[in-house]
Structure formats: C-alpha cells, structure tokens
Amino acid sequence: MNDSLNDDSLTNDTLTNDTLTNDTLTNDTLSNDTLTNDTVAALVARSNRLGADPRNTNYAGGNTSAKGAGTDPVTGGDVELLWVKGSGGDLGTLTPAGLAVLRLDRLRALVDVYPGADHEDEMVAAFDFCLHGKGGAAPSIDTAMHALVDAPHVDHLHPDSGIALACAADGEKLTAECFGDAVVWVPWRRPGFQLGLDIAAVKAANPQAIGCVLGGHGITAWGDSAQQCEANSLRIIRTAEAFLAERGKAEPFGAVTAGFEPLPEDERRARAAALAPYISALASADRPQIGHFTDTEVVLDFLSRAEHPRLAALGTSCPDHFLRTKVRPLVLDLPASAPLEDAIARLAELHADYRAEYAAYYRRHATPDSPAMRGADPAIVLVPGVGMYSFGRDKQTARVAGAFYVNAINVMRGAEAVSEYAPIEESEKFRIEYWALEEAKLARMPEPKPLATRVALVTGAGSGIGKAIAYRLVAEGACVVVADRDGVAAQAVAADLGGADRAVAVTVDVTSEEQVAAAFDAAVLAFGGVDLVVNNAGISISKPLLETTSADWDRQHTIMARGSFLVSREAARVMTAQGRGGDIVYVVSKNAVFAGPNNVAYSAAKADQAHQVRLLAAELGEHAIRVNGVNPDGVVRGSGIFAGGWGAQRAATYGIPEEKLGEFYAQRTLLKREVLPEHVANAVFALVGGDLTHTTGLLVPVDAGVAAAFLR
C-alpha cells in the first residue's frame, strides 16, 4: 500500500495554487500585508476544497491552519502569526471571518506554563491572550495542535476511512500496514493542549512522516506549503480508502436478517410518517426537538444486517459524532412487518429503558464539577426496514446529527471489514460530552427565538395573507411547511424563506382528504412533527343571492368549510400523537359576523369556520391544543383572492374603481387604516408566540375597527 503514497495523480503539481507559491512567500519585495492576504486566501481555498468532499471530513469537522508573517498593530514590527479555523466553523463554507488569528510566540510560550492534562480548560482560556489584533473567530480546542506542530501548514480532518482505522481494535498495527512509516499512530487522547504536544513530538521524532492517525478520532497532516499539506491529507484519506476496500471482507455487518429488510419505498415512507409523531414525542420528552428523517441505502442496509444491534450499542466514537448523536442511538428491535401499534408500544418501552440507562451513564461518570445532565432522550432513533430519525434544537442540527450517524455507520463498516470496531471508552465519551468547554459553548449560543422548535403548516401560503404568515413564523424561529394548490408559488416562497432547513413546500388541494393527509406526512418527515397549523386557504365568490348558483355555494364551502375541517382533523391526529399540545389558527373574516350585500356564500362559509374555532377549542382542550381565529377586514394588497376577481366584484358592489378598494375599506373603519397581510400575520403570531398560553376559542378582529363586526 505504501506505493500509493507516491501516486502521480496526487502530486503537488496537481494542487498548485497560483495565488500562493513558495517563491511568493520568500519574495522580500512583498509587504507583510500582501503575504497575509495571500496566506489567508490560500488557506480558505484549501479548506473549502477539502470540506466540499464528504469523504474528507464531516460537516463542521476538523480544522486547517497556516503560519506566516504579519505586522504588530502596536509596534509596526514583524510578528509570526497562526491562522486557524475557529470554533464551530465548517471547512466547506469557511470564509476569512471564520479564522482565528493568533501570535505564535505567545502560543509557544504556553508550553512553559502548561500545568498538565488535568488543567486543559485553563489552556483554552489562555488562547484569548494570544490573539492578534481583534483575533477573528473564537479559537477552537485544536488550536494547540496547529500551533505546536513544526510545519507551516496543518490539516486536521475527520474522514470516515481514517476514523475506521482509528477505531479498529488493532488500529496501530493496521496503520503501519497501510502507510508504513509515512503516517504515525497516536493513541487516543482528548483534544486539547496535551494532544498538540503529543503530535508535535511525533512530528519531530518522525521527519519522514506526512501525518498521523489519531486513535478514536481522525487524522492530521502537515506540509511545507499549502499545496503539499493538502496533497498529504488527500494521500492519507485515499490510501486508507483503498486499504479498506482491498483488505476488507465483503459483508462486515453480517447477513441480512429475515424481516428486517427495507420495506418497498411507498410502504416505507407511509410507515415512517405514521411513526414520526410518536418518535418525535419520545425525543422531545425533556424539551421540544426538531426532527429529520433519513432512509438512504447506507442506513437501510445497516439496519437489515445481523450485527447492527451489537454495533449500535457500542455507540459512535469521533468526538464530533457523539456530541451530536449522543453516546448511542435508540434502536427498535422489531421487524418492519410488525403491526404499527406494536411498534409504537415497543418504542415507548425502549424509550423508558433508554432514559434509565442514560441517567445511569451520567451517574457513573459525573463528578461534582460536571454540568447538570442535559436530557436523557435519544438524538438518533433507528427503525429497521424504515430508516433513521435524528433530532436537534433546529432543523440543521437534526440533519447534521443524522449525517454524523451515517459517518459512524461508514466508520463501523470500515473497522469491521479489516478488524473489529472498538470505539473509545464510555468514560472518555462522557468527558467529551460533559466537558466544561462544551458547556461554555452552549452557554454562548444566542437565546432561542419565540417559535424555536415549532413546526407550522400554513395553507394558502403561496401568496397574500398565507405568505405573510409564513414569513413571520420563520422570522420568529419556526420551521414552516408552505402548503398551496399552486406548487410553483409554494416552492418559490419556501426557497425565499431559506430552503429546506427553514421551510419546505407541499402542493395540496385542501378539499382532498388524500392530499391533506399527504401534506402532513411530508411535514412530519421533513421536521419530525407539526404543532402549529394555520387554516388560511380560501376563495371568494361575490354575487347577489339570486345569481349565486348551487355550484358557487358548494365550491365556496368545500374549499373553506370542508377544507379547514380536513386540515384541522389531520392536525389533531398528529398533535395528539405527539402529546405536547399545539395551536390551530383559522384565518376567518369580519364577514363571519358582518352582514354585507352580495356575499352569501362567502360569508356563510366564514361563519362556518368561525364556529369551527369554538367547537374545536371545546373538543381539543383536553389535549392542550388551542384553537383560535383571526377576523381580518378585506386585505386587498398582495391578495391572491382579490387579484383573482374578488376585488373587481366587490368594487362593483360598492360602485368604486377597483384600484380604490383598499382605500375604500380603510375609510369605513374607525382607525381609517388599510389592513395588510402583515397585520394578519402579526395577529397570528400574537396568538401562538407564547404570551397567550391560556387563550383558546378566541376570534381576534384585525379590521382597523368595523363597528358592525364587533364580537358580542
């Protein structure tokens, strides 16, 4: 395998970056500022290339660095600097602002005052006194590794192939077989200053080495130039991949277990959606969580194999992995064909066991100085034949947790293929999970927004009032399902709201039971559940009584009265399964109580919706589901209803030009103000934002004051 280290396809020439050559670095005619700009540009470009390929490192995993000359902002003299990816950043999307900038003389001086491995946390605090200028991003725990290794450029990465060797029972032996003396084994040590000293010593003692494998953790590579460092990182990763492929056995996870094979796709997705609210309830017992569902081939194959219970119980290993996936997942131990009610009951039993075991894990390893237990619910739930549910404080966190467990599966496969998967000891996992530094990082996070962890489904959200409501809910921290009959409009709104981590679009005709159910299935698979629903979809037909046909009447009532009933019924089904309450809000109308001319079908349908609010509030209160409504006046600007002909009809009724309709509505109110979609969105937020926790069955007027529509 050592020959692969000289693979011409990975020579330094192929990675040459014209923006930073060795000649540039030694050109005395260039100022420190030019050198700094070139160094930073090359470091960011290298980081982005490495981080863009998931084979090289997981999301937000690893860090890269470069050393170079700078100017002391006080004395104007030369100073040697370290630029290193800051805490919490992602290599694939790194920008210069994500780099921490520190003085190397001060970092190296820390060696003389290092009090030992029992005082690692004190060393991280000392990094703040080594910052250059304003320092850039917060330094990460791995800063010492980059500072102390005697090389101008250092990469620390978490490739699945490298971690597979790092987590193999005989990883040291396999590393030697794979790389010869070009890559050196470093036994497991918690990330920190001592690990930096260890790697620096390994580099000094092995001048022929291009990097090392860190037991239970990942890889580190170095180089004299940015190009050489990147080439060395890729050589280690690709060589490990080839070694595992050539030496590994065909089925490292064992044979397929009868009954645990993946269900057919349609059946699998239906089963996943049916289970999602119940699993969300389990993962949110301590605090509400957002969910993510994954049924990729790698997950389904793992769960179909005989060895998955044993391997899952061992948990993940790389610190980046188990910080997000927890020490181990919850695994359903029933075949995919088990009746749904049996699966739900068994999940509840397993959840109780999981919480008890997690609490015992905490008690086994906690010290008087340990942070309090953060919660005993699983972050990963595995269901054979169906897939994986992952959870977090927001959608991105939940999605990344799932991606990290896929990384863990890949690591297990590689380790089992050539040896036996042997992650770090449970006590070491606890030290990482409940590290004071990790607790401090959590404490630095901004306060959550009012609707954080809430999942909203808004009908008619492709335009007008529904669109404004979707924007307001996302702005307040919610994840939103943009539901509309116009799928193109819904997609545009969801994309503008920030994409799949914030909003998803579903095409739905609210008069169809099947489409409404499918919309909720899509919602629970996207975000784990639904606990906030806004019934906004509607149309308006303005005709005198004698011109109103039975078809007009049926269409008006089918969309608004039947449609909101179907949506609310499905919402209640999901919310009661989740067991943590929720909100259903109806966008009704002042016409529900105001008797205006030429409007019998529309106003009667709105009166139906208004009474649904009262009826459902009375029925669903025992489940902590609050049902309220909003009664707007005519919202002209931005309204899909008004643009679709309703505006012209109402303007004709009142004998005014259509473009004056909004002004006309405003002048007949007590406040003389036009009602806009944003005003309705504000009222919806007021109902669901957390202050009106004891309010249900309420209809809130948003009509600028229409006396005839006052509620009695």
Order of alpha helices (4+ residues) and beta strands (2+ residues): alpha-alpha-beta-beta-beta-alpha-alpha-beta-alpha-beta-alpha-alpha-beta-alpha-beta-beta-alpha-alpha-beta-alpha-alpha-alpha-beta-alpha-beta-beta-alpha-alpha-alpha-beta-alpha-beta-alpha-beta-alpha-beta-alpha-alpha-beta-alpha-beta-alpha-alpha-alpha-beta
